[in-house]
Structures are given as C-alpha cells and as structure tokens.
Amino acid sequence: MVVTVAACGSAAHRPSPKATVSFPDTPAGRQARWFVGALAHLPIPAARIAAHFDRAYLALLPAPAAAALNASFAGLHALRVDSIMTGTPDTLAFVVTVNGKQRLDANIAVDPEGLIRLLHTSPVGTAPQALPLRPSASATTPGVTSTGVRQIPIGVGSPPLRGTLTLPVGRGPFPAVVLVSGSGPNDQNETVGPNHPFLDIALGLAARGIASVRYDKRTRDYPRSINQRTFTLTQEYVPDALAAIRLLQHQPDIDPRLVFVLGHSQGGTYAPLIAKRAPEVAGVILLAAGAETLAAALERQVRYLATLPGAIGANAKAELPNVMDQVAKIDNPAELERDQPGDVLLGGVGPAYYLSGYRYNGVATAREIPQPLLLLQGDRDYQVTVANDLDVWLRGLRGREGVSVVEFPKADHLFLDGTGPPTPVEYEKPGHVDAKVVATIAAWIDKVKAGHAG
C-alpha cells in the first residue's frame, strides 16, 4: 500500500527524510506529515497505525495488520518530499523522491474522521498506480491504462488463503469479480512462467471501474491439509470461491448485487456450480472452460503434443504409454467405485477426486442456473479447444437465454496472442492478456449492471 521499491539491505538504520516543503494544515496534510515522519523510525508501533489508518481498511489486511503494513516498507531508506501539487482538505497530491533516485507522484486521502483510507503513487508524469503492501509486478505491468488501482492484501476462506482485493480509485460501490483459477496449485495471479493472467485481468478491470478478488488455491497454500483420500474437485473449487463472494458482499466499496464469478479453465468448469451455491451472484464468466472429462482432456493434450516437432514432440511420444496407462485407471467410473479410498492415482489424489468429476456436469449446471453467462475462448488453445469444449458448451446451452459467446482467433489458453500452431513454449515468453479480452468482460458486466438498474 505504501512504497513500490524493492527490499534491499538492512532496515536497522534509515536516514531521516528531508522535506523541502511544508504540508498544509488540513486533515490530509496532517496525515501526510505524520506518515513521512513515521517512515524514518520503522517499525511503526501498532498503536500508532491504529490511530492513523482507517479501521475498515485495517480490517482487510492479514492479521496482524501492523506487521503487514510494516513489512511493506522494507527497502525504504529515505523519502524526501519535493513539492506539493494540489489538494483539498481530504486529499493531497505531492511529489517525493524515494531512496535518493526515484521520483514519484504521491496521493493521500482520508476518511471523514481524518484517518488514512488511500495512499498511492506513480512515476512522475504517468497515471497513478496502486501501492501494494509489498513490491508487485502491478507497478510495472505495461498496457495498464487505469487512472489508479488499490491493491489490498486479504485472506480468503479458513484458514485464510493469500489473496488480493483490487479496487478502482474513486468512490464505489463498484461491481466486483471473483477470479477462480484452473487446475493445479495456482497462485493468485495464475502465474505461468513470466506471465500473470489474473493480475492482468484484475488491473484491466480496475481501470474500467470493476473490482476483483483473486487468491491462491488451497492446494498451494496448505497442501498438507488436503486429505487425498477424500479430496474432490468440488472441494478444490467451491468453498473458497463462496468465501470470496461473501467477503466482497461485505465490503463497503462493493455493490453486493453485482458480484460476478469468473472461472478460467477447470475453474470455469466449476464456476456454474459456484453460482448455483450462491444464487445471488449476478453473472458467470467462463474463460476457456473445459467440458471434457479429465481423462479425455489429458489424453488429447498429450497426443497433440506428440505431433509437434523437436524435444516437445519427442518427450510426449515417450510419455504417451505411461499417460495411457494412467488414463485407463481414471477413465472407468465403475472401477473407481471399487478402488480403495487409500489408493493414490494420477496427481497424487484418490478415486474420490476423479469420481467427483464424473458426477458433475458443468454444462448441465450452467443450463440450470438463472444467471447470464459469458463464454470466452481462444481459437489457438490446445488445452481447452473449440471442437472438444466450447462446442460442447454451446450445444448444451442451445436455446438458453442470456448466453454470450466471444472467440479470440489469436489467443492461446492464457489468452495471450500468438501465431502458428500453439505449443507450451508460448507460456515461457513474457506477455499480457489481450486488452480486448478485458474490454469484452467489462462491457458485458456493464450491460448486466444496466439491466439491474432498469
């Protein structure tokens, strides 16, 4: 929330900040003066933080809030106030130099009680960016056209998962989206190599006035807590998404009538079930949502990779016999029913995991729920394809009202643009979610919002 500088060196001694200007004697000016002074004597005591920061904001931070805030200041050695730009009694814009070299535009805002409710910066001359609690890729992500976002660390579910509430700068209440990631122990940004699709989507939506929550999967933050014998796909996706929905519904900046669920890949498969369990959800967004069984998808993907040239194809061909053996074990519901709960199958899970997948039909569930649906698909996606997945969704949803579908000819599974036959190598190249994808989601949410207003 406070400083976008990387941690470096010891925090044992910091030179006192030198201000060349005076802050105005206004609520915002007094808090700015206090804050700059407090940074010279870290850590800031918890009692002082409670006396100067908005309580609603502190309630959103991982406990203890004071420790979370102080952790964000690591790497700050000096802060010099260079000039005051503009201000009102409750807001103040000024220019600072951080660590003697980086000049930033800083903005502070206070609540009606004069407590700090917002603090953000950006390089001088650019649009303001959020100040995360710790250094984040969000401060340097190109292509972000927001006039500012607020990145607030949060905990989702119990025990709490690491997450982030991303809010547009300004006054709400805002529509909001819960981002549900795909298979595997994904982090909250759905990081793949150098790419961070959910971070791109969160920042892009915030630039368009839409908030979001993203969070690590429980299989990432608490892998040892998972009972592999009884763990199911429903347990993997639904409870924490419901917790995120409830969290949003109680945020003062969020319109509780306009909370949406966005699922990517397998998260998209289970997004309709999440919406069924939370009927107050305003709409469901499916990004490359799978419709095949896990066994069918695995076999098809490996067979495709085996057709590619070079090491990728050679490795896939070599792995294919073992993959087919694994597929045979998980592609037989009757056999899974007879398996012992302690049996360990593909991915280190038990038969209950794969049985739950056979017993759930995402397409049928999507047809049953009343919420509007938006389906997005990349035509160059080899993991979830038009022929094997999107067309299945469309056949199952034929005649259902409130279904919108948009395809992106150049997009792969992460909705990064490319050319030629898709390969896993694409994911190793830095890129960003196509801006048209984010714009499509935002426009659809605005349309749903207009319908609620009518």
C-alpha positions as CSV (number, residue, x, y, z in Angstrom):
1,M,0.0,0.0,0.0
2,V,2.8,2.3,0.6
3,V,6.1,2.0,-1.3
4,T,6.8,0.4,-4.7
5,V,10.5,-0.2,-4.1
6,A,12.3,-3.5,-3.8
7,A,13.7,-4.6,-0.5
8,C,17.4,-4.1,-0.2
9,G,19.9,-4.1,2.6
10,S,19.3,-3.9,6.3
11,A,16.5,-1.9,7.9
12,A,18.4,-1.3,11.0
13,H,19.1,2.4,10.2
14,R,17.4,4.8,7.9
15,P,18.3,8.4,7.4
16,S,15.6,10.8,8.5
17,P,13.6,12.1,5.5
18,K,14.3,15.6,4.5
19,A,11.3,17.7,3.4
20,T,11.9,20.8,1.4
21,V,8.3,21.9,1.7
22,S,5.7,22.0,4.4
23,F,2.4,20.1,4.3
24,P,-0.8,22.1,4.7
25,D,-2.7,22.1,8.0
26,T,-5.6,20.0,6.7
27,P,-6.7,16.5,7.6
28,A,-4.9,15.1,4.6
29,G,-1.9,17.3,5.1
30,R,-1.5,16.3,8.8
31,Q,-1.7,12.6,7.9
32,A,0.9,13.0,5.2
33,R,3.2,14.8,7.6
34,W,2.8,12.1,10.2
35,F,3.3,9.3,7.7
36,V,6.5,10.7,6.2
37,G,7.9,11.2,9.7
38,A,6.9,7.7,10.8
39,L,8.8,6.1,8.0
40,A,12.0,7.4,9.5
41,H,11.5,5.2,12.6
42,L,10.4,1.8,11.5
43,P,8.7,-0.3,12.6
44,I,5.7,1.9,13.2
45,P,4.1,0.7,16.5
46,A,0.7,-1.0,16.2
47,A,-0.9,1.6,18.3
48,R,0.2,4.4,16.0
49,I,-1.0,2.6,13.0
50,A,-4.4,2.1,14.6
51,A,-4.5,5.8,15.4
52,H,-3.8,7.0,11.9
53,F,-5.3,4.4,9.5
54,D,-8.9,3.8,8.6
55,R,-10.3,0.9,10.6
56,A,-12.2,-0.6,7.7
57,Y,-9.0,-0.7,5.7
58,L,-7.0,-2.3,8.5
59,A,-9.8,-5.0,8.9
60,L,-9.0,-6.2,5.3
61,L,-5.3,-6.8,6.0
62,P,-3.8,-10.1,7.1
63,A,-3.6,-10.2,10.8
64,P,-1.8,-8.6,12.5
65,A,-2.4,-5.6,10.3
66,A,0.5,-3.6,11.8
67,A,3.0,-6.3,10.8
68,A,1.6,-6.5,7.3
69,L,2.0,-2.7,6.9
70,N,5.5,-2.6,8.3
71,A,6.5,-5.5,6.0
72,S,5.5,-3.3,3.0
73,F,8.1,-0.7,4.0
74,A,11.1,-2.9,3.6
75,G,13.8,-1.4,1.4
76,L,12.8,2.2,2.1
77,H,16.0,4.1,3.2
78,A,15.0,7.7,2.6
79,L,11.9,9.6,1.5
80,R,12.2,13.3,0.5
81,V,9.2,15.5,-0.1
82,D,9.9,17.7,-3.1
83,S,6.7,19.7,-3.7
84,I,3.0,20.0,-3.0
85,M,0.9,19.8,-6.2
86,T,-2.8,20.0,-5.4
87,G,-5.0,19.4,-2.5
88,T,-8.4,19.6,-0.8
89,P,-8.9,19.2,3.0
90,D,-9.4,15.4,2.5
91,T,-6.9,14.8,-0.4
92,L,-3.3,15.8,-1.2
93,A,-1.1,15.3,-4.2
94,F,2.7,15.8,-3.8
95,V,6.0,14.7,-5.3
96,V,8.6,12.6,-3.4
97,T,12.0,11.1,-4.1
98,V,12.5,7.6,-2.8
99,N,16.0,6.3,-1.8
100,G,17.5,9.3,-3.4
101,K,16.7,8.4,-7.0
102,Q,13.1,7.5,-7.9
103,R,10.7,10.5,-8.2
104,L,7.1,9.6,-7.6
105,D,3.7,11.4,-7.7
106,A,2.1,10.6,-4.3
107,N,-1.6,10.9,-3.4
108,I,-3.2,10.6,0.0
109,A,-6.9,10.6,1.0
110,V,-8.5,10.5,4.4
111,D,-11.9,9.4,5.6
112,P,-14.5,11.6,7.4
113,E,-12.6,11.0,10.7
114,G,-9.4,12.1,9.1
115,L,-7.8,8.6,9.0
116,I,-5.8,7.4,6.0
117,R,-8.1,5.4,3.7
118,L,-6.0,5.6,0.5
119,L,-2.3,6.1,-0.4
120,H,-1.0,5.6,-3.9
121,T,1.9,6.6,-6.1
122,S,3.2,6.5,-9.7
123,P,6.4,7.6,-11.5
124,V,6.3,11.3,-12.1
125,G,4.3,12.2,-15.2
126,T,2.4,8.9,-15.5
127,A,-1.0,7.7,-14.3
128,P,-1.0,6.7,-10.7
129,Q,-0.6,3.1,-9.8
130,A,-1.7,1.2,-6.6
131,L,0.8,1.0,-3.8
132,P,0.8,-2.7,-2.8
133,L,1.9,-3.9,0.6
134,R,5.0,-5.4,-1.0
135,P,6.7,-4.9,-4.3
136,S,4.5,-6.2,-7.1
137,A,4.5,-6.7,-10.8
138,S,1.5,-4.4,-11.0
139,A,3.6,-1.3,-10.7
140,T,5.4,-2.1,-13.9
141,T,2.9,-4.0,-16.0
142,P,2.8,-2.3,-19.4
143,G,-0.5,-1.7,-21.2
144,V,-2.4,-0.8,-18.0
145,T,-4.4,2.4,-18.7
146,S,-6.0,2.8,-15.3
147,T,-6.2,6.1,-13.6
148,G,-5.3,4.2,-10.5
149,V,-6.0,1.0,-8.6
150,R,-5.8,-0.1,-5.0
151,Q,-4.2,-3.4,-4.2
152,I,-5.2,-4.6,-0.7
153,P,-3.9,-7.9,0.6
154,I,-6.7,-10.1,2.1
155,G,-7.3,-13.5,3.4
156,V,-9.9,-15.8,1.8
157,G,-11.6,-18.7,3.4
158,S,-10.4,-20.6,6.6
159,P,-7.6,-21.0,7.2
160,P,-7.1,-17.9,5.1
161,L,-5.6,-18.1,1.7
162,R,-3.3,-15.3,0.4
163,G,-5.4,-13.0,-1.7
164,T,-5.7,-9.5,-3.1
165,L,-8.7,-7.2,-3.3
166,T,-8.2,-4.9,-6.3
167,L,-10.3,-1.7,-6.3
168,P,-10.6,1.2,-8.7
169,V,-9.6,4.5,-7.3
170,G,-12.7,6.6,-6.5
171,R,-15.9,6.1,-4.7
172,G,-17.9,2.9,-5.0
173,P,-19.9,0.9,-4.8
174,F,-18.3,-1.0,-7.7
175,P,-19.2,-4.2,-9.4
176,A,-16.8,-6.9,-8.5
177,V,-15.5,-10.2,-9.8
178,V,-14.2,-13.3,-8.0
179,L,-11.4,-14.9,-10.1
180,V,-11.2,-18.7,-9.9
181,S,-8.1,-20.2,-11.4
182,G,-7.6,-23.5,-13.2
183,S,-6.1,-26.9,-12.4
184,G,-3.0,-27.3,-10.3
185,P,-1.8,-25.4,-7.2
186,N,-2.0,-21.9,-8.8
187,D,-1.1,-18.7,-7.0
188,Q,-3.5,-15.8,-7.0
189,N,-2.0,-14.3,-10.3
190,E,-2.3,-17.7,-12.0
191,T,1.4,-17.4,-12.8
192,V,2.7,-19.4,-15.7
193,G,6.4,-18.7,-16.3
194,P,6.7,-15.0,-16.7
195,N,3.0,-14.5,-17.3
196,H,0.3,-13.4,-14.7
197,P,-3.1,-13.7,-16.4
198,F,-5.2,-12.9,-13.3
199,L,-3.1,-9.9,-12.4
200,D,-3.6,-8.6,-15.9
201,I,-7.3,-9.1,-15.7
202,A,-7.6,-7.6,-12.2
203,L,-5.7,-4.4,-13.2
204,G,-7.6,-4.2,-16.5
205,L,-11.0,-4.4,-14.8
206,A,-10.0,-1.9,-12.2
207,A,-9.1,0.5,-15.0
208,R,-12.7,0.2,-16.1
209,G,-14.3,0.7,-12.7
210,I,-14.6,-3.0,-11.7
211,A,-13.2,-4.5,-8.6
212,S,-11.9,-8.1,-8.1
213,V,-10.7,-10.7,-5.7
214,R,-8.0,-13.2,-6.6
215,Y,-6.5,-15.7,-4.2
216,D,-4.0,-18.7,-4.0
217,K,-5.6,-22.1,-4.3
218,R,-5.8,-24.1,-1.1
219,T,-3.7,-26.8,-2.7
220,R,-0.9,-24.2,-2.9
221,D,-1.0,-22.5,0.5
222,Y,-2.0,-25.6,2.6
223,P,-1.1,-28.7,0.6
224,R,-0.5,-30.8,3.7
225,S,-4.0,-30.1,4.9
226,I,-5.6,-31.9,2.0
227,N,-6.9,-35.3,2.7
228,Q,-6.0,-37.0,-0.6
229,R,-8.3,-40.0,0.1
230,T,-11.5,-37.9,0.2
231,F,-10.5,-34.7,-1.6
232,T,-12.9,-33.9,-4.5
233,L,-12.9,-31.4,-7.3
234,T,-15.9,-29.7,-5.7
235,Q,-13.9,-29.1,-2.5
236,E,-11.0,-27.8,-4.6
237,Y,-13.1,-25.0,-6.2
238,V,-16.3,-24.2,-4.5
239,P,-15.8,-23.4,-0.7
240,D,-13.1,-20.8,-1.2
241,A,-14.9,-19.1,-4.1
242,L,-18.0,-18.9,-1.9
243,A,-15.9,-17.3,0.9
244,A,-14.6,-14.8,-1.6
245,I,-18.1,-13.9,-2.7
246,R,-19.1,-13.4,0.9
247,L,-16.1,-11.3,1.5
248,L,-17.0,-9.0,-1.4
249,Q,-20.6,-8.7,-0.3
250,H,-19.5,-7.2,3.0
251,Q,-17.1,-4.6,1.5
252,P,-18.4,-1.0,1.7
253,D,-16.8,-0.3,-1.7
254,I,-18.6,-3.2,-3.5
255,D,-22.2,-3.3,-4.8
256,P,-23.4,-6.7,-3.3
257,R,-25.9,-7.0,-6.1
258,L,-23.2,-7.0,-8.8
259,V,-20.7,-9.7,-7.7
260,F,-19.7,-12.0,-10.6
261,V,-17.8,-15.2,-10.8
262,L,-15.0,-15.6,-13.4
263,G,-13.5,-19.1,-13.8
264,H,-10.6,-20.0,-16.1
265,S,-10.0,-23.5,-17.4
266,Q,-11.1,-26.0,-14.8
267,G,-12.1,-23.0,-12.6
268,G,-14.5,-22.2,-15.5
269,T,-15.9,-25.8,-15.4
270,Y,-16.9,-25.3,-11.8
271,A,-18.0,-21.6,-12.0
272,P,-21.6,-22.6,-12.7
273,L,-21.7,-24.8,-9.5
274,I,-20.3,-21.8,-7.5
275,A,-23.1,-19.7,-8.9
276,K,-25.6,-22.3,-8.1
277,R,-24.4,-22.4,-4.5
278,A,-24.5,-18.6,-4.4
279,P,-27.7,-17.7,-6.4
280,E,-27.2,-14.0,-5.5
281,V,-24.3,-13.9,-8.0
282,A,-25.1,-11.5,-10.8
283,G,-23.4,-13.4,-13.6
284,V,-20.9,-16.1,-14.6
285,I,-17.9,-15.7,-16.9
286,L,-16.2,-18.7,-18.4
287,L,-12.7,-18.4,-19.8
288,A,-11.6,-21.4,-21.8
289,A,-13.8,-23.6,-19.6
290,G,-13.3,-27.3,-20.0
291,A,-16.2,-29.6,-20.9
292,E,-14.3,-32.9,-21.4
293,T,-13.5,-35.4,-18.6
294,L,-10.1,-35.1,-17.1
295,A,-9.0,-38.4,-18.7
296,A,-10.2,-37.4,-22.1
297,A,-8.5,-34.0,-21.9
298,L,-5.2,-35.4,-20.7
299,E,-5.1,-38.0,-23.5
300,R,-6.0,-35.5,-26.2
301,Q,-3.4,-32.9,-25.0
302,V,-0.5,-35.4,-24.9
303,R,-1.4,-36.8,-28.3
304,Y,-1.4,-33.3,-29.7
305,L,2.0,-32.5,-28.1
306,A,3.3,-35.8,-29.6
307,T,2.7,-34.3,-33.1
308,L,4.9,-31.3,-32.5
309,P,8.5,-31.2,-33.8
310,G,11.6,-31.2,-31.6
311,A,12.0,-32.1,-28.0
312,I,8.4,-31.4,-27.1
313,G,7.1,-33.9,-29.5
314,A,9.7,-36.5,-28.7
315,N,9.1,-36.2,-25.0
316,A,5.4,-36.5,-25.4
317,K,5.7,-39.6,-27.5
318,A,8.0,-41.2,-24.9
319,E,5.5,-40.4,-22.2
320,L,2.4,-41.5,-24.1
321,P,2.4,-45.2,-23.0
322,N,2.6,-44.2,-19.3
323,V,-0.1,-41.5,-19.8
324,M,-2.4,-44.0,-21.5
325,D,-1.9,-46.4,-18.5
326,Q,-2.8,-43.6,-16.1
327,V,-5.8,-42.6,-18.2
328,A,-7.1,-46.1,-18.2
329,K,-7.1,-46.1,-14.4
330,I,-9.1,-42.8,-14.0
331,D,-11.4,-43.3,-17.0
332,N,-13.5,-46.0,-15.6
333,P,-16.1,-44.8,-13.0
334,A,-17.1,-48.4,-12.1
335,E,-13.5,-49.3,-11.4
336,L,-13.0,-46.1,-9.4
337,E,-16.0,-47.1,-7.3
338,R,-14.3,-50.4,-6.4
339,D,-10.9,-48.8,-5.6
340,Q,-9.9,-48.4,-2.1
341,P,-10.0,-44.9,-0.6
342,G,-6.3,-45.1,0.1
343,D,-5.3,-45.7,-3.5
344,V,-3.1,-43.0,-5.0
345,L,-3.9,-42.2,-8.6
346,L,-2.6,-39.6,-11.1
347,G,-1.8,-36.3,-9.4
348,G,-1.4,-37.9,-6.0
349,V,-5.2,-37.9,-5.3
350,G,-7.6,-40.8,-4.6
351,P,-10.5,-42.2,-6.6
352,A,-12.9,-39.7,-4.9
353,Y,-11.3,-36.9,-6.8
354,Y,-12.0,-38.4,-10.2
355,L,-15.4,-39.8,-9.3
356,S,-16.5,-36.3,-8.3
357,G,-15.6,-35.1,-11.8
358,Y,-17.7,-37.8,-13.4
359,R,-20.6,-37.0,-11.2
360,Y,-20.6,-33.3,-12.1
361,N,-21.8,-31.9,-15.4
362,G,-20.7,-28.2,-15.8
363,V,-22.7,-27.7,-18.9
364,A,-25.9,-29.1,-17.4
365,T,-25.4,-27.0,-14.3
366,A,-24.9,-23.9,-16.4
367,R,-28.1,-24.6,-18.2
368,E,-30.0,-24.8,-14.9
369,I,-28.8,-21.6,-13.2
370,P,-30.6,-18.4,-14.0
371,Q,-27.6,-16.0,-14.2
372,P,-26.4,-14.6,-17.5
373,L,-23.3,-16.4,-19.0
374,L,-20.3,-15.0,-20.9
375,L,-18.1,-17.6,-22.6
376,L,-14.7,-16.6,-24.0
377,Q,-12.5,-18.9,-26.0
378,G,-9.1,-18.6,-27.7
379,D,-9.1,-20.4,-31.0
380,R,-5.4,-21.3,-30.6
381,D,-5.9,-23.0,-27.3
382,Y,-4.8,-26.7,-27.4
383,Q,-5.6,-27.4,-23.8
384,V,-9.3,-26.4,-24.0
385,T,-10.4,-26.3,-27.6
386,V,-13.3,-25.1,-29.7
387,A,-14.2,-28.5,-31.0
388,N,-13.8,-30.5,-27.8
389,D,-15.0,-28.0,-25.2
390,L,-16.6,-24.7,-26.5
391,D,-18.9,-26.5,-29.0
392,V,-20.0,-28.9,-26.2
393,W,-21.0,-25.9,-24.1
394,L,-22.8,-24.3,-27.0
395,R,-24.8,-27.5,-27.8
396,G,-25.8,-27.9,-24.2
397,L,-26.8,-24.3,-23.8
398,R,-28.7,-24.0,-27.1
399,G,-32.0,-22.2,-26.5
400,R,-31.0,-20.9,-23.1
401,E,-31.4,-17.2,-22.7
402,G,-28.7,-14.9,-21.5
403,V,-25.7,-16.6,-23.2
404,S,-23.0,-14.5,-24.9
405,V,-20.0,-16.1,-26.7
406,V,-16.8,-14.4,-27.9
407,E,-13.9,-16.1,-29.6
408,F,-10.4,-14.7,-30.0
409,P,-8.7,-16.0,-33.1
410,K,-5.1,-15.4,-31.9
411,A,-5.5,-16.3,-28.2
412,D,-4.0,-19.3,-26.5
413,H,-5.1,-20.9,-23.2
414,L,-3.8,-17.9,-21.2
415,F,-5.5,-15.5,-23.7
416,L,-2.1,-14.3,-24.9
417,D,-2.0,-13.6,-28.6
418,G,0.3,-15.7,-30.9
419,T,0.6,-17.2,-34.3
420,G,1.1,-20.6,-35.7
421,P,0.5,-24.0,-34.0
422,P,0.2,-23.5,-30.3
423,T,2.9,-25.0,-28.0
424,P,3.9,-24.9,-24.3
425,V,6.9,-22.7,-25.3
426,E,4.5,-19.8,-25.7
427,Y,3.9,-19.7,-22.0
428,E,7.6,-19.1,-21.4
429,K,7.5,-15.8,-23.3
430,P,6.5,-12.7,-21.4
431,G,3.1,-11.4,-22.5
432,H,-0.2,-10.0,-21.3
433,V,-3.8,-10.9,-21.6
434,D,-5.2,-9.4,-24.8
435,A,-6.7,-6.0,-23.8
436,K,-9.8,-6.9,-26.0
437,V,-10.5,-9.8,-23.6
438,V,-10.6,-7.5,-20.6
439,A,-12.7,-4.9,-22.5
440,T,-15.1,-7.7,-23.5
441,I,-15.6,-8.8,-19.9
442,A,-16.0,-5.2,-18.7
443,A,-18.5,-4.3,-21.4
444,W,-20.6,-7.4,-20.6
445,I,-20.6,-6.6,-16.9
446,D,-21.7,-3.0,-17.7
447,K,-24.5,-4.5,-19.7
448,V,-25.6,-6.7,-16.8
449,K,-25.3,-3.7,-14.5
450,A,-27.6,-1.7,-16.8
451,G,-30.1,-4.4,-16.7
452,H,-30.1,-4.4,-12.9
453,A,-30.6,-0.6,-12.9
454,G,-33.5,-0.9,-15.2
